[in-house]
């Protein structure tokens, strides 16, 4: 199968990251992989060799390395194919919806001046593009988190309808200078992918089973993850690139290799996919065997989750009906001073029965404890 060269790429802002699962040791997906991928030391040799020349820039504690990493990821993708970015219609009225378009306009203007492909650019134009990439990374981080959790984001202070100049005031000049250093070897390396069999931001057959997950890029059957890691071996990055490959359960992308590009070091390295899985699993698994087992497990987990959702929906309906019945009975009880004695006692009894039934439903639904005490109305 040959994948056609894409003519546009839509950034999936707000898409879930597989790392959300893999970074939590208590997560069931992380636990599944940890039980099978038990020794990452075989992956370390190539990693250490890639870092042997030292980082391209010195570490700066004041720099936002997450944003730098996101920006270099975007810049690399733009080297390979024209990029189309948009905000889904249903999200245009959210806080960032009136400010984001001004950043997109800057990107479109650069693309129009250079015919879509953004390879080697004049220095001033490259700086301009890196500022755009930095802001796009900022929006990506903003959207992947809740509005409240991003109160320290410079975007939080933008006024509705803010234009490019207001955005530019929120770009770190120091971080853009770092990006200018990092982009040089990346340009030299990744422009070679132009015209190759490429998929940008690939979504895999089983991505929906992990709440959504998309990789960075695939070139000629090699899955490549772009990382801006600090010096030192990072087994979590190796786990992540393997996990993405496992999500390709149908073999759509015909993956043979997995690679990591360390942007701080300007180094690309990788492994044969089947071989590295055999090594880190200590011979228990090859690629296809682990991929099939992972798929079967994810399908089972999805069925368990679907049943749990059905139970929650049923419980919600039961609670709603129970509360309605209880309130109706208590409203009848409220008017007992205007009733005769027999009617009053009947209203009180119905109210107590409704409250008892509501308590029973709450216990069964797990929102109330069995030993909770409540006082019935006196007849």
C-alpha positions in Angstrom: 0.0 0.0 0.0 1.3 3.5 -0.9 0.0 6.5 1.1 -0.5 9.5 -1.1 1.3 12.7 -0.2 -1.1 14.8 1.8 -2.0 18.2 0.4 -3.1 19.6 3.8 -2.8 18.8 7.4 -5.4 19.7 10.1 -3.9 20.2 13.5 -6.0 18.2 16.0 -5.9 20.6 18.9 -7.5 19.2 22.0 -6.9 15.6 20.9 -6.0 13.4 23.7 -2.3 12.5 24.1 -1.4 8.9 24.7 1.1 10.2 27.2 -1.8 11.1 29.5 -2.2 7.4 30.0 1.5 6.4 29.9 2.6 9.0 32.4 0.4 7.6 35.2 1.7 4.5 36.7 -1.7 3.6 38.0 -3.3 3.7 34.5 -4.4 0.4 33.1 -2.8 1.0 29.7 0.5 1.8 31.4 0.2 -1.3 33.5 -0.5 -3.5 30.5 2.7 -2.3 28.8 4.8 -2.4 32.0 3.9 -6.1 32.4 5.2 -6.8 29.0 7.9 -4.3 28.2 10.1 -4.9 31.2 13.7 -3.8 30.3 14.4 -0.7 28.2 18.2 -0.9 28.6 18.6 -2.4 25.1 17.2 0.9 23.7 19.8 3.0 25.6 22.8 2.5 23.4 21.5 4.3 20.4 20.0 7.0 22.7 23.3 7.7 24.4 25.1 7.7 21.1 22.6 10.4 19.8 23.4 12.6 22.7 27.2 12.1 22.7 27.8 15.4 20.8 26.0 17.4 23.5 22.9 19.6 23.2 22.8 22.3 20.5 21.8 24.9 23.1 22.5 25.0 26.8 19.6 24.3 29.2 17.9 27.4 30.4 15.6 27.1 33.4 13.6 30.2 32.3 12.7 28.6 28.9 9.4 26.9 28.3 10.7 23.6 26.9 7.2 22.2 26.5 6.3 25.1 24.2 9.7 24.9 22.4 9.1 21.2 21.8 5.6 21.8 20.5 6.9 24.5 18.2 9.7 22.5 16.7 7.3 19.6 16.1 5.0 22.0 14.2 7.9 23.5 12.3 9.2 20.1 11.2 5.7 19.1 9.9 5.6 22.3 7.9 8.9 21.4 6.2 7.3 18.4 4.7 3.8 19.5 3.4 1.6 22.5 3.2 -0.3 23.0 6.5 -4.0 23.8 7.0 -5.1 24.7 10.5 -8.6 25.6 11.5 -10.9 25.8 14.6 -13.9 23.5 14.6 -17.2 25.5 14.2 -18.5 24.3 17.5 -15.4 25.8 19.3 -15.3 29.2 17.7 -17.3 30.8 20.5 -15.0 29.5 23.2 -12.5 31.9 24.9 -9.7 31.5 22.3 -12.1 31.4 19.3 -11.9 35.1 18.6 -8.1 35.4 19.1 -6.7 32.3 17.4 -7.7 33.4 13.8 -5.2 36.3 13.9 -2.4 33.7 14.4 -3.7 31.6 11.5 -3.8 34.6 9.3 0.0 35.2 9.9 0.7 31.5 9.0 -1.4 31.8 5.8 0.4 34.9 4.8 3.7 33.2 5.1 2.5 30.2 3.1 1.1 32.4 0.4 4.5 34.1 0.0 6.3 30.8 -0.3 3.8 28.6 -2.2 2.7 26.5 0.7 5.9 24.5 1.4 8.0 26.1 4.2 11.5 24.7 3.8 14.5 27.0 4.0 13.3 30.6 4.5 15.1 33.9 4.7 16.2 34.7 8.3 13.5 37.3 9.0 10.8 35.1 7.6 12.0 32.1 9.6 11.9 34.2 12.8 8.3 35.2 11.9 7.3 31.6 11.3 8.9 30.4 14.5 6.9 33.0 16.4 3.8 31.6 14.8 4.8 28.0 15.7 5.5 29.1 19.3 2.0 30.6 19.6 0.4 27.6 18.0 2.1 25.4 20.5 0.9 27.8 23.2 -2.7 27.4 22.0 -2.2 23.6 21.8 -1.2 23.5 25.4 -4.0 25.9 26.3 -6.7 23.7 24.6 -5.3 20.4 25.9 -5.9 21.7 29.4 -8.8 23.3 31.1 -9.2 27.1 30.9 -8.8 27.4 34.7 -5.6 25.3 34.8 -3.9 27.6 32.3 -4.3 30.9 34.2 -0.5 31.3 34.0 -0.6 31.1 30.2 0.1 34.4 28.5 -2.9 33.7 26.3 -5.1 34.0 29.4 -4.6 37.8 29.4 -5.6 38.3 25.7 -8.7 40.4 25.2 -11.5 39.1 22.9 -10.5 39.6 19.2 -6.9 40.2 20.0 -4.7 40.7 16.9 -1.2 39.6 16.0 0.6 42.4 17.8 -1.0 41.5 21.1 0.1 37.9 20.5 3.6 38.9 19.6 4.0 40.6 23.0 3.5 37.1 24.6 6.2 35.4 22.7 9.5 34.7 24.5 12.4 36.1 22.4 14.8 33.8 24.2 12.7 30.7 23.3 12.5 31.8 19.7 16.3 32.2 19.6 16.5 28.6 20.9 14.1 27.5 18.2 16.3 29.2 15.5 19.2 27.1 16.6 17.2 23.9 16.8 15.6 24.3 13.4 18.8 24.3 11.3 19.6 20.6 11.6 16.0 19.7 11.5 15.6 21.5 8.1 18.6 19.7 6.7 17.3 16.3 7.9 13.5 16.5 7.4 13.3 18.2 4.0 14.6 14.9 2.7 11.2 13.5 3.5 9.5 15.7 0.9 8.1 13.5 -1.8 8.4 10.4 0.3 5.6 8.2 1.6 4.5 10.4 4.5 1.7 10.6 7.0 1.6 13.6 9.3 -0.3 13.4 12.6 -1.3 9.8 11.9 -4.4 8.5 13.7 -4.3 4.8 14.2 -7.0 2.1 14.0 -7.2 1.7 17.8 -6.7 5.4 18.7 -10.4 5.6 19.7 -9.8 2.9 22.2 -7.4 5.0 24.2 -9.5 8.2 24.1 -7.9 9.3 20.9 -4.2 9.4 20.1 -2.2 10.7 17.1 1.5 10.4 16.4 3.9 12.9 14.9 4.8 11.5 11.5 5.4 8.3 9.5 8.0 8.3 6.7 8.3 5.2 4.5 7.0 2.9 7.2 9.1 4.5 10.0 7.1 5.9 12.9 8.9 9.0 14.1 8.3 10.8 17.4 9.8 14.3 17.9 11.1 15.0 21.4 12.7 18.0 23.1 14.1 15.9 25.9 16.7 17.0 28.3 20.0 15.1 28.4 19.7 11.6 29.7 17.9 8.4 28.7 14.1 8.6 28.7 12.5 5.2 28.7 9.0 6.8 28.6 9.7 8.1 25.1 10.6 4.6 23.9 7.5 3.2 25.6 5.4 5.9 23.9 6.7 5.3 20.3 6.2 1.5 20.8 2.6 2.2 22.1 1.7 4.2 19.0 2.9 1.4 16.8 0.8 -1.1 18.7 -2.3 1.0 18.0 -1.9 0.3 14.3 -3.8 -2.9 14.7 -4.9 -3.2 11.1 -1.4 -2.7 9.7 -2.6 0.3 7.7 0.7 2.1 7.9 2.9 -1.0 7.3 5.2 0.0 10.1 8.6 -1.6 10.2 10.7 0.8 12.3 10.2 3.3 15.1 12.5 6.3 15.6 12.9 9.3 17.9 14.2 12.7 16.9 15.9 14.5 19.8 15.5 18.1 18.8 17.9 19.5 21.4 20.6 17.3 19.9 19.6 17.4 16.2 19.8 13.6 16.2 17.5 11.0 14.6 17.9 7.4 15.6 15.7 4.3 15.7 15.2 0.6 15.8 13.6 -2.3 13.9 10.2 -2.4 15.4 10.0 -6.2 15.8 13.6 -6.4 17.2 13.2 -3.7 19.8 10.0 -5.2 21.1 11.7 -8.6 21.4 14.6 -7.0 23.3 12.6 -4.9 25.8 10.1 -7.8 26.4 13.1 -10.1 27.0 12.0 -12.4 24.1 8.4 -12.8 25.1 6.9 -10.8 22.2 7.4 -9.7 18.7 5.6 -6.8 17.1 2.6 -8.5 15.6 2.0 -10.7 18.7 2.1 -7.8 21.1 0.0 -5.6 18.8 -2.7 -8.3 18.5 -2.8 -8.9 22.2 -2.9 -5.2 22.9 -5.8 -4.8 20.5 -7.8 -7.7 22.1 -7.2 -6.2 25.5 -8.3 -2.7 24.5 -11.5 -4.1 22.9 -12.3 -5.9 26.2 -11.6 -2.8 28.2 -13.8 -0.8 25.8 -16.7 -3.3 26.4 -16.2 -3.0 30.2 -16.2 0.8 29.9 -19.3 0.8 27.7 -21.2 -1.4 30.2 -20.1 0.9 33.0 -21.4 3.9 31.1 -24.7 2.1 30.5 -24.9 1.4 34.3 -24.2 5.0 35.0 -26.8 6.2 32.6 -29.4 3.8 34.1 -28.4 4.9 37.6 -28.8 8.5 36.6 -32.3 7.8 35.3 -33.2 5.9 38.5 -31.9 8.7 40.7 -33.8 11.3 38.7 -37.0 9.3 39.0 -36.4 8.6 42.7 -35.8 12.3 43.5 -38.9 13.3 41.6 -41.0 10.7 43.5 -39.5 11.8 46.8 -40.1 15.5 46.1 -43.7 14.8 45.1 -44.3 12.9 48.3 -42.6 15.5 50.5 -44.6 18.3 48.7 -47.8 16.4 49.7 -46.5 16.1 53.2 -45.8 19.9 53.4 -49.5 20.5 53.1 -50.5 18.1 55.9 -51.6 20.9 58.2 -54.5 21.4 55.9 -55.5 17.7 55.8 -57.5 15.5 58.1 -55.6 13.1 60.3 -55.9 10.1 58.1 -54.8 12.0 55.0 -51.9 13.5 57.0 -50.6 10.1 58.1 -50.9 8.7 54.6 -48.9 11.6 53.2 -46.2 11.2 55.9 -46.0 7.4 55.2 -45.7 8.0 51.4 -42.9 10.6 52.0 -41.0 8.2 54.3 -41.4 5.4 51.8 -40.2 7.6 49.0 -37.2 8.7 51.0 -36.4 5.1 51.9 -36.6 4.1 48.3 -34.4 7.0 47.3 -31.8 6.0 49.9 -31.9 2.4 48.6 -31.3 3.6 45.0 -28.4 5.9 46.1 -26.8 2.9 47.9 -27.1 0.7 44.8 -25.7 3.5 42.6 -22.8 4.1 44.9 -23.6 7.7 45.8 -24.6 6.9 49.4 -23.2 4.6 52.1 -25.3 1.7 53.4 -24.8 2.7 57.1 -25.9 6.3 56.5 -28.6 7.2 59.0 -31.7 9.3 58.2 -34.6 10.2 60.4 -38.1 9.4 59.2 -40.9 11.9 59.5 -43.2 11.1 62.5 -46.7 10.0 61.6 
